[in-house]
Amino acid sequence: MSTCLSAFSSTMARALRKNLSLVLVMAMALASCSGQVPTPKEISKENNESRAGQLLRIAETTRQGGDLASALALFRRAHAKAPNDIKPLIAIGETAFVLGEFDQAANAYVKALEMDGENMQVLLGLGKTLISLDRPDQAINHFEIATRVNPADHRGFNGYGVALDMMGQHEEAQGQYHKGIEVAPEAVSLSNNLALSLAFAGKFDLAIGILEVFADDPMSGVRLRQNLALIYGLAGMEEKAANIAAKDLDEAGVANNLAYYAQLRNLSSKGRAQAIFGTTGNTNP
């Protein structure tokens, strides 16, 4: 009996060894078909990219909820996890800009530009940020590239015009606004900035003619009406400026604006453009 058990055990052991060898051969064959086994570095990179994606989603939800400071911190963490991904850098630039952290925004956009020199979000975002940093001579390069990358996007022409106005080149700026209007005649920001540019150049009648149609339009928005008041103020037509300003402001607000218009009248045309565009940006659609 013991002899039979011993023989049976030996037979089973040989069968197990044979099956195990077959399993190992199959595993090696599968590994060969599917490519090399990932290295620890590759696995770590994949994990980081997955975590970065999670952080981006959380950060975007946080940003939409209005907590921009927390969102910015999360976008930075996402960038640290995936430093070669352009999306966190763009998000950092956008969020830092809204928070008024223009240097941080510019740094993020510059890094993003190194990854993709023709990305419209990056070109326009960096240009707008440089405008807010009072560096139109640098901004102009990015807007000019944007107009070549996508000439159907009016925002490049708008930003290009603003940068030129801030450099005192008003006639050239007006040419860019006109190009943008040809592409997107419905983009009110282009008409708005064209009117301001004409006013900087002392062409008040033309400037007023562009914005006057918006004076009594409830859908035109506060900015257009107040820019019309600004142009009246630059022209020294204070009564008309006050009447337009009063549509949106109380008595104290109107008085403050009239005093501001008087200060602007003492500046050069370039100085006026820098004071107005450097504060408002005005490069948005």
C-alpha positions in Angstrom: 0.0 0.0 0.0 2.8 2.4 1.0 4.6 1.6 -2.3 1.4 2.6 -4.3 1.1 5.9 -2.4 4.7 6.8 -3.0 4.4 6.1 -6.7 1.2 8.2 -6.8 2.9 11.1 -5.0 5.8 11.0 -7.5 3.4 11.1 -10.4 1.5 14.1 -9.0 4.7 16.0 -8.4 5.9 15.5 -11.9 2.5 16.6 -13.3 2.6 19.8 -11.1 6.1 20.6 -12.2 5.1 20.1 -15.8 2.0 22.3 -15.4 4.0 25.0 -13.6 6.5 25.1 -16.4 3.7 25.5 -18.9 2.2 28.4 -16.9 5.6 30.1 -16.8 6.1 29.7 -20.5 2.6 31.1 -21.2 3.3 34.1 -18.9 6.5 34.8 -20.7 4.8 34.5 -24.0 2.1 37.0 -22.9 4.7 39.4 -21.6 6.4 39.2 -24.9 3.2 39.9 -26.9 2.2 42.9 -24.7 5.6 44.5 -24.7 8.1 45.1 -21.9 7.1 45.0 -18.3 6.7 48.6 -17.0 9.7 49.8 -15.0 9.2 51.3 -11.5 9.9 54.7 -13.0 7.2 54.3 -15.7 4.7 53.0 -13.1 5.4 56.1 -10.9 4.9 58.4 -13.9 1.6 56.8 -14.7 0.5 57.1 -11.1 1.5 60.8 -11.0 -0.4 61.6 -14.2 -3.5 59.8 -12.8 -3.2 61.8 -9.6 -2.7 65.0 -11.6 -5.9 64.4 -13.5 -7.8 63.9 -10.2 -6.3 67.2 -8.8 -7.2 69.1 -12.0 -10.9 68.0 -11.7 -11.0 68.9 -8.0 -9.3 72.2 -8.7 -11.7 73.1 -11.5 -14.7 72.3 -9.3 -13.2 74.5 -6.6 -12.6 77.3 -9.0 -16.1 77.2 -10.3 -17.3 77.4 -6.7 -15.4 80.7 -6.3 -12.6 79.6 -4.0 -9.8 80.8 -6.4 -7.0 80.7 -3.8 -7.6 77.0 -3.0 -8.1 76.2 -6.7 -4.7 77.8 -7.5 -3.0 75.7 -4.9 -4.5 72.6 -6.3 -3.5 73.5 -9.9 0.0 73.9 -8.6 0.0 70.5 -7.0 -1.3 69.0 -10.3 1.6 70.7 -12.2 4.1 69.2 -9.7 2.7 65.8 -10.4 2.7 66.2 -14.2 5.2 68.9 -15.0 5.1 68.1 -18.8 1.3 68.5 -19.0 0.3 72.0 -20.3 -3.2 71.9 -18.8 -2.2 72.7 -15.2 0.0 75.5 -16.4 -2.8 77.2 -18.3 -5.1 76.8 -15.4 -2.5 78.4 -13.1 -2.1 81.3 -15.5 -5.9 81.9 -15.7 -6.5 81.6 -12.0 -3.5 83.7 -10.9 -4.5 86.4 -13.4 -8.0 86.7 -11.9 -6.5 86.9 -8.4 -4.2 89.7 -9.6 -1.1 87.6 -9.2 0.2 88.8 -12.6 3.8 87.7 -12.2 2.8 84.2 -11.2 0.4 84.1 -14.2 3.1 85.2 -16.6 5.6 82.6 -15.3 3.0 79.8 -15.8 2.2 81.0 -19.3 5.9 81.3 -20.3 6.4 77.7 -19.2 3.3 76.6 -21.2 4.6 78.5 -24.2 7.8 76.5 -24.1 5.6 73.4 -24.5 3.4 74.7 -27.3 4.4 78.0 -29.0 1.2 78.2 -31.0 -1.4 77.5 -28.3 -4.0 80.2 -28.5 -5.0 80.1 -24.9 -1.4 80.6 -23.9 -0.6 83.3 -26.4 -3.7 85.4 -25.5 -3.3 84.7 -21.8 0.3 85.7 -21.7 -0.4 88.8 -23.8 -3.2 89.9 -21.6 -1.1 89.3 -18.5 1.8 91.4 -19.9 -0.6 94.2 -20.6 -1.6 94.2 -17.0 2.1 94.2 -16.0 2.5 97.4 -18.2 4.7 95.5 -20.6 3.0 96.1 -24.0 6.3 95.9 -25.9 6.5 92.2 -24.9 2.7 91.6 -25.2 2.6 92.7 -28.8 4.8 89.8 -29.9 2.4 87.2 -28.5 -0.7 88.9 -30.0 1.0 89.2 -33.4 1.7 85.4 -33.3 -1.9 84.8 -32.3 -3.2 86.7 -35.4 -1.0 84.4 -37.6 -1.8 81.2 -35.8 -5.6 81.8 -36.0 -6.6 84.8 -38.1 -10.2 83.9 -37.6 -10.0 84.6 -33.9 -10.6 88.3 -33.3 -9.1 88.3 -29.8 -5.6 88.4 -31.3 -6.3 91.6 -33.2 -8.0 93.1 -30.1 -5.0 92.5 -27.9 -2.6 93.6 -30.6 -4.5 96.9 -30.8 -4.4 97.5 -27.1 -0.7 96.9 -27.0 -0.1 99.3 -29.8 -2.3 101.9 -28.1 -0.3 101.6 -24.9 2.9 102.2 -27.0 1.3 105.4 -28.4 0.9 103.9 -31.9 -2.8 104.7 -32.2 -3.2 104.7 -36.0 -1.6 101.2 -36.2 -3.8 100.1 -33.3 -6.9 101.2 -35.1 -5.9 99.1 -38.1 -5.8 96.0 -35.9 -9.2 96.8 -34.4 -10.6 97.1 -37.9 -9.1 93.8 -38.9 -10.8 92.2 -35.9 -14.1 93.8 -36.7 -13.9 92.3 -40.2 -13.5 88.9 -38.6 -16.1 89.4 -35.8 -18.3 92.4 -36.4 -20.5 91.4 -33.4 -17.6 91.6 -31.0 -18.4 94.8 -29.0 -15.0 95.0 -27.3 -13.4 95.8 -30.7 -15.8 98.7 -31.3 -15.2 99.8 -27.7 -11.5 99.8 -28.0 -11.5 101.4 -31.5 -13.5 104.3 -30.0 -11.1 104.7 -27.1 -8.1 104.6 -29.5 -9.7 107.4 -31.7 -10.3 109.4 -28.5 -6.6 109.0 -27.5 -5.7 110.4 -30.9 -8.0 113.3 -30.4 -10.6 112.2 -32.9 -13.5 112.7 -30.5 -16.3 113.0 -33.0 -15.5 109.7 -34.6 -15.1 108.0 -31.2 -18.4 109.4 -29.9 -20.1 108.3 -33.1 -19.1 104.7 -32.5 -20.3 104.5 -28.9 -23.2 106.9 -28.9 -25.6 104.2 -30.2 -25.0 102.3 -26.9 -25.9 105.2 -24.6 -29.6 104.4 -24.2 -29.4 100.7 -24.9 -30.1 98.7 -21.7 -28.4 95.7 -23.2 -25.1 97.5 -23.9 -23.8 97.2 -20.4 -22.1 99.5 -18.0 -18.7 99.5 -19.5 -19.8 100.8 -22.9 -21.8 103.6 -21.4 -19.0 104.6 -19.0 -16.5 104.6 -21.8 -18.7 106.9 -23.7 -18.8 109.2 -20.6 -15.0 108.9 -20.5 -14.7 110.0 -24.1 -16.9 113.0 -23.5 -14.7 113.7 -20.5 -11.5 113.5 -22.5 -13.1 115.9 -25.0 -13.8 118.4 -22.2 -17.6 117.9 -22.6 -18.2 117.5 -18.9 -22.0 118.1 -18.8 -22.5 115.3 -21.3 -20.0 113.1 -19.5 -21.9 113.6 -16.2 -25.3 112.8 -17.8 -24.0 109.5 -19.2 -22.1 108.6 -16.1 -25.2 109.2 -13.9 -27.0 106.4 -15.7 -25.0 103.9 -13.7 -23.4 105.9 -10.8 -24.5 107.9 -7.8 -23.7 111.6 -7.4 -20.4 110.9 -5.6 -19.4 108.4 -8.3 -20.0 110.9 -11.0 -18.0 113.5 -9.3 -15.1 111.1 -8.8 -15.2 110.2 -12.5 -15.2 113.8 -13.6 -12.1 114.5 -11.5 -10.5 111.4 -13.1 -11.3 112.7 -16.6 -9.7 116.0 -15.8 -6.5 114.2 -14.7 -6.5 112.2 -17.9 -6.7 115.3 -20.0 -3.3 116.4 -18.6 -1.7 113.2 -19.9 -0.2 112.5 -23.3 -2.2 110.2 -25.6 0.1 107.4 -24.8 -0.2 108.1 -21.1 -4.0 108.0 -21.4 -3.9 104.7 -23.1 -1.6 103.3 -20.4 -3.8 104.6 -17.6 -7.0 103.2 -19.1 -5.9 99.9 -20.6 -3.4 99.1 -17.9 -6.2 99.3 -15.4 -9.0 97.6 -17.3 -7.1 95.3 -19.6 -9.9 95.5 -22.2 -8.4 92.6 -24.3 -11.3 90.3 -23.6 -13.9 89.5 -26.3 
